[in-house]
Amino acid sequence: MPHKSVRRLLAARVQANGLDRPVSEAGPGGVADVVRRTGGPQAQTWRGAAYAVRARSTATTWSDVSHAQEIDRSVVRGWFMRGTLQLVATEQAGPLLALLGAKLIKDSRRRYGELGLAGDLPDRAAEVIESHLLANGPTGRARLGAVLVEAGLIGEPTGQAVYACIRHAGLLGRVCYGPGHDAGETWVAVRDWFGEPLKLEGDAADLARRYLTAYGPATPQDFATWSGLPVPAARAAVKAVATTEVVVEGESLAAIGELPGCDDVRLLGEFDPYLLGYKDRRYALADEHRKHIHPGGGMLRPAVVEGGLVIGSWQHSNAKVELFDQAAEPAGLAAEIEDLARFVKPA
């Protein structure tokens, strides 16, 4: 097996993950292309998902991301890998839920019980939520909470039980996010939004192939962490599709093909998929800077990356950059800051 330096590993991963900005198409088509190439950026915040698209394309805009999800509907926001919110290509939503939904629901049962959602109550809530959405269209959280109270399924229209019921309906493939985001977010019935139900058929090997294409070289444990699949299933799927292996610091990594790599500077938004694609971030993020980017509590701050190595952070509010080494500003940083302004500029 060939050996690779950490530097060349990171550069290859940067290119695999689309951070060489291969997508030049504007509009929702460019957004969908980025989403497919990454396997789906995390959409825990809408801002994070939007900036993930910017970092991998040259002509898309903030409004294009909303258009792709709300109007074009070529991408869908829902609960997929790891049970967290993702923005995935619509045609991949059914296969992902087929592979991951049942396990995610099983893993949630204890939390359901803590919220007073024992037994078949989450399934009954999903029926009620879907029926309401089919009859009334996009609906916000407050109204769905009231609907569940009116159905006698929960006692209060606010609180975490409401969100847990909506998420459960999403894991069953019945509900996804509709128009709006942040304070104005709504949910819709999948059958109404797309005109047909999702086809819940998936193949772990196909998912492993897409993962290695977007994140390789990587380990089966990396794939399991990214996807939420059990490690044995992830290991078997990676073995079935990997075409080559490399060794980095004594660790064997699987890949599909060889990439020359990319050493460019990129400004990554919060929860960027490049930093969420692996079991740990030890190659990309030095331990002495870890707390600066990953302070805890599930937060992953915006990062400045050069050749795949995290060299600083930046702020969404004003694009202020803070480099770990203030005396070594990398070439290309000014152009990235300028492109942030282009991306968010109103049409």
NUPA-299400 format. One record per residue (C-alpha): residue in three letters; x, y, z. Coordinates in steps of 0.001 Angstrom, whole numbers, padded with zeros to 6 digits, always signed. Layout:
ALAXYZ...
***
This chain:
MET+000000+000000+000000PRO+001337+003489-000826HIS+002158+005816+002026LYS+000926+009402+002094SER+001882+012399+004221VAL-000751+014129+006347ARG-000400+017198+004124ARG-001202+015249+000953LEU-004020+013378+002704LEU-005683+016651+003660ALA-005226+018097+000178ALA-006848+015006-001338ARG-009753+015214+001083VAL-010232+018895+000259GLN-010564+018085-003432ALA-012803+015075-002798ASN-015114+017244-000690GLY-015486+019828-003431LEU-013495+022567-001730ASP-011596+023140-004963ARG-014937+024694-006003PRO-015694+022472-009017VAL-019308+023671-009360SER-019646+026669-011676GLU-023402+026475-012329ALA-025545+029198-010782GLY-029071+028766-009437PRO-030681+025713-007847GLY-028852+023373-010220GLY-025527+024443-008762VAL-026859+024008-005234ALA-028083+020487-005959ASP-024726+019604-007544VAL-022845+020652-004399VAL-025276+018775-002170ARG-024845+015583-004204ARG-021058+015877-004236THR-020843+016202-000440GLY-023454+013546+000331GLY-025424+016274+002112PRO-024119+019161+004241GLN-025329+019392+007806ALA-028257+021806+008068GLN-028505+022121+011839THR-028487+025828+011018TRP-029642+027115+007646ARG-026680+029498+007582GLY-024246+026611+007927ALA-025803+024706+005034ALA-025807+027799+002823TYR-022140+028584+003453ALA-021226+024949+002756VAL-022682+025443-000731ARG-020736+028691-001238ALA-017404+027115-000326ARG-017826+024518-003077SER-019195+026620-005916THR-018383+029841-007751ALA-021741+031232-008874THR-024456+030146-006426THR-025974+032633-003997TRP-027739+032521-000641SER-031109+032901-002364ASP-030262+030002-004702VAL-029997+027672-001700SER-033471+028634-000513HIS-034815+028354-004068ALA-033379+024850-004469GLN-035114+023669-001298GLU-038384+025609-001398ILE-039183+026024-005108ASP-037063+023686-007213ARG-037243+021010-004478SER-034173+019250-005857VAL-032803+019239-002304VAL-034642+018430+000904ARG-033963+019366+004510GLY-034652+016627+007007TRP-033123+014169+009491PHE-030674+011803+007853MET-027038+010975+008691ARG-026433+010740+012436GLY-030055+011734+013015THR-029170+015406+012647LEU-030572+017860+010139GLN-029042+017584+006695LEU-029628+019069+003267VAL-029618+016141+000835ALA-030472+015576-002810THR-034152+014690-003024GLU-033528+011419-004842GLN-031224+010317-002001ALA-033688+011001+000826GLY-035583+007707+000517PRO-032466+005503+000319LEU-030929+007283+003323LEU-034030+006814+005470ALA-034277+003182+004383LEU-030743+002599+005693LEU-030785+004826+008754GLY-034368+005557+009843ALA-035152+002404+011830LYS-031887+002546+013795LEU-032321+006245+014528ILE-035843+005613+015817LYS-034618+002718+017969ASP-031841+004902+019376SER-034440+007585+020219ARG-036799+005357+022224ARG-035247+006174+025581ARG-035549+009889+024903TYR-039132+009413+023755GLY-039893+007818+027112GLU-038326+010733+028984LEU-040612+013078+027035GLY-043732+011051+027768LEU-043869+009557+024270ALA-043876+005860+025177GLY-045185+002947+023159ASP-046838+003723+019844LEU-047514+007365+020702PRO-044801+008685+018318ASP-046331+006677+015456ARG-049805+008008+016249ALA-048392+011525+016419ALA-046814+011044+012995GLU-050228+010091+011594VAL-051818+013186+013091ILE-049041+015501+011883GLU-049073+014094+008356SER-052866+014312+008119HIS-052819+017935+009251LEU-050097+018851+006759LEU-051872+017104+003890ALA-055011+019073+004671ASN-053445+022434+005515GLY-050044+022673+003835PRO-046892+024154+005397THR-047295+024556+009152GLY-045049+025936+011874ARG-044097+024371+015174ALA-046575+026275+017351ARG-049573+025137+015326LEU-048358+021531+015120GLY-047958+021560+018893ALA-051548+022706+019255VAL-052698+019987+016845LEU-051007+017311+018959VAL-052617+018689+022125GLU-056027+018732+020447ALA-055508+015079+019484GLY-054820+014219+023132LEU-051276+013010+022419ILE-049297+015518+024480GLY-050189+017817+027344GLU-048511+021077+026303PRO-048179+022681+022834THR-044593+023753+023503GLY-041488+021917+024607GLN-039239+019215+023239ALA-041980+016603+022836VAL-043422+018553+019891TYR-040128+018594+018027ALA-039521+014912+018848CYS-042868+014013+017250ILE-042115+016053+014130ARG-038666+014471+013840HIS-040146+010995+014275ALA-042524+011666+011386GLY-039497+012785+009377LEU-037562+009598+010149LEU-040552+007621+008870GLY-040300+009516+005582ARG-043620+011307+006004VAL-042518+014854+006841CYS-039736+017226+005817TYR-038972+020922+006105GLY-040970+023225+003864PRO-040783+026983+003152GLY-038915+029256+005514HIS-036075+028729+007926ASP-034902+029857+011341ALA-037839+031512+013138GLY-040087+031104+010098GLU-039459+027425+009404THR-042365+025140+008508TRP-042919+021471+007815VAL-044778+019771+004979ALA-046114+016322+004146VAL-043665+014575+001828ARG-046484+013172-000348ASP-047819+016675-000899TRP-044439+018438-001263PHE-043028+016022-003851GLY-046268+014624-005261GLU-045449+011074-004156PRO-044062+009224-001137LEU-040367+008557-000765LYS-039159+005200-002009LEU-037604+003663+001088GLU-035032+001396-000517GLY-031323+001827+000156ASP-028004+000092-000369ALA-025145+000461+002111ALA-022505-000159-000554ASP-023867+002692-002679LEU-023757+005014+000327ALA-020179+003911+001086ARG-019198+004639-002523ARG-020657+008122-002315TYR-018991+008686+001050LEU-015511+007652-000109THR-015902+009728-003257ALA-016658+012801-001151TYR-014494+012173+001940GLY-011836+009614+001090PRO-009275+008506+001923ALA-011045+007479+005123THR-011598+004499+007423PRO-014713+002360+007898GLN-015010+003923+011354ASP-015056+007350+009705PHE-017890+006188+007446ALA-019816+004767+010406THR-019433+008043+012338TRP-020508+010168+009365SER-023473+008016+008379GLY-024731+006558+011642LEU-024522+002976+010334PRO-023270+000268+012726VAL-019506-000269+012391PRO-019777-003872+011067ALA-022142-002768+008291ALA-019944+000222+007502ARG-016828-001945+007370ALA-018444-004426+004978ALA-019752-001648+002722VAL-016370+000110+002513LYS-014616-003166+001751ALA-017072-003827-001076VAL-016453-000530-002889ALA-012935+000728-002072THR-010534+000545-005002THR-007322+001531-003245GLU-005752+001919+000188VAL-003173+004339+001528VAL-001288+004490+004816VAL-000977+007709+006799GLU+001004+007647+010047GLY+000481+003902+010280GLU-003274+004086+009682SER-004808+002307+006692LEU-007346+004417+004782ALA-009673+003369+001979ALA-010278+005426-001142ILE-011838+005371-004579GLY-009213+006523-007041GLU-006361+008982-006573LEU-006687+012761-006451PRO-003851+015270-006882GLY-005307+017416-004113CYS-006064+021090-003524ASP-004095+023495-001306ASP-006458+026482-001587VAL-007747+028663+001248ARG-011433+028331+002119LEU-013721+029964+004639LEU-015976+027220+005975GLY-019247+028009+007716GLU-020421+026532+010991PHE-020971+022749+010936ASP-019160+022399+007611PRO-019223+018823+006257TYR-015444+018775+005760LEU-015021+018877+009553LEU-017914+016477+010207GLY-016909+013725+007812TYR-014603+011729+010085LYS-014435+010012+013448ASP-012087+012740+014690ARG-010370+015866+013337ARG-006826+015156+014463TYR-005299+015506+011000ALA-007085+018758+010114LEU-007224+020494+013497ALA-004253+020702+015853ASP-005086+019810+019423GLU-003983+023189+020770HIS-006599+024887+018576ARG-009384+022344+018998LYS-011385+024297+021583HIS-011280+027376+019394ILE-013254+025590+016642HIS-015050+022899+018654PRO-015773+024487+022049GLY-018251+021795+023105GLY-021993+021572+023386GLY-022249+020267+019831MET-021031+023546+018327LEU-018613+023652+015378ARG-017552+027203+014588PRO-016683+028721+011201ALA-013120+027837+010201VAL-010378+029092+007911VAL-008771+026173+006095GLU-005643+026084+003932GLY-004888+022859+002113GLY-007291+021112+004477LEU-005565+022328+007653VAL-007545+024594+009970ILE-005490+027786+010401GLY-008040+030072+012057SER-011665+031062+012457TRP-013986+033792+011189GLN-017287+035410+012129HIS-020449+035209+010076SER-021648+038627+011229ASN-018778+040678+009832ALA-016411+038234+008073LYS-013707+039107+010610VAL-010906+036552+010379GLU-008763+035436+013315LEU-005738+033396+012245PHE-003901+031220+014724ASP-000677+032710+013319GLN-001426+036388+012706ALA+001924+036900+010949ALA+001195+034403+008177GLU-001819+035525+006113PRO-002284+033007+003289ALA-002654+033940-000373GLY-006273+033782-001445LEU-007787+034878+001856ALA-008824+038312+000560ALA-010560+036718-002427GLU-012501+034402-000118ILE-013672+037305+002029GLU-014753+039146-001117ASP-016687+036108-002294LEU-018619+035971+000988ALA-020040+039374+000154ARG-020941+038232-003370PHE-022732+035163-002028VAL-025029+037004+000379LYS-025659+040086-001796PRO-029374+040465-002592ALA-030315+039845-006222
***
